[in-house]
Amino acid sequence: MTIHPTAVVDSRAELDSTVIVGPYAVIEAGVSIGAESRVEAHAVVSGPTRIGERNLIGSFATVGGAPQDLSYKGEPTELIIGNDNQIREYASIHRGTASGKQKTVIGNNNLLMAYIHVAHDCTIGSHVVMANVATLAGHVEVADRASIGGLVAVHQFCRIGELSYIGGVSGIGLDVPPYVILAGTRNRTRISGVNKVGLRRNGFSRETIKNLNSAFKIIFRSPNLLMKDAIEVAKNDFPECTEVQKLVKFFEDSKRGVVKQTIED
């Protein structure tokens, strides 16, 4: 274990012997950090927090802090972080609340850039990118391989679907379906189409992308159909396409409602 002499590490913290702790970093009681992880200068890690292997905690990041919620009264909620994540400088990630899920969870292989904020009770999957200053309010769910652009603000309890792409400076107040590209301000958010580039890069077949594109047009661009009827048509037209069924289920499971406005081709 390499701990800089100016770092402050509580004796009750559990660090693997291969962890590196930089100058003036603070690691508090109730923190465990796995093998080959690095905590850079001036970062603060509070507990209860469990951090897996090969993670980077950037300079001045605040990880595992108490939730910014007036209902929080010091209950022992937690933050759980998987493996191979990059949490860059000045990021802030908070623990859960007793009235929520009691934990904030981050998966594996995520890139969380400078100044991002992940609030209490959020769940982030794996291979997610959050660009600089992107912000998740409490209880947000982000599915695998979603990309959230810089300065994006996501309202509490929203869901961000798998392989969706949200352009910078967007305000998200409703659920974002999987596989789509979306951008816009809080009251002018627009979906421009299926995220074909992202799907191709992640190994989706031409047939699957074609089916998703067709389903997208049925759901979003059928002026003679109510949304619920368009969703049912898409569901019935592509019964064998797992991705289309996942898209449909996302709508069916939504509690806040789903972004519906689109930019025409």
Secondary structure, DSSP 8 states (H G I E B T S, - for coil): -EE-TT-EE-TT-EE-TT-EE-TT-EE-TTEEE-TT-EE-TT-EE-SSEEE-SS-EE-TT-EEEE--S-TT--S---EEEE-SS-EE-TT-EEE---TTTTSEEEE-SS-EE-TT-EE-TT-EE-SS-EE-TT-EE-TT-EE-TT-EE-TT-EE-TT-EE-TT-EE-TT-EE-SBB-TTEEEE--TTS-EEEEE-HHHHHHTT--HHHHHHHHHHHHHHHS-TTS-HHHHHHHHHHH-TT-HHHHHHHHHHHH-SS-B---B---
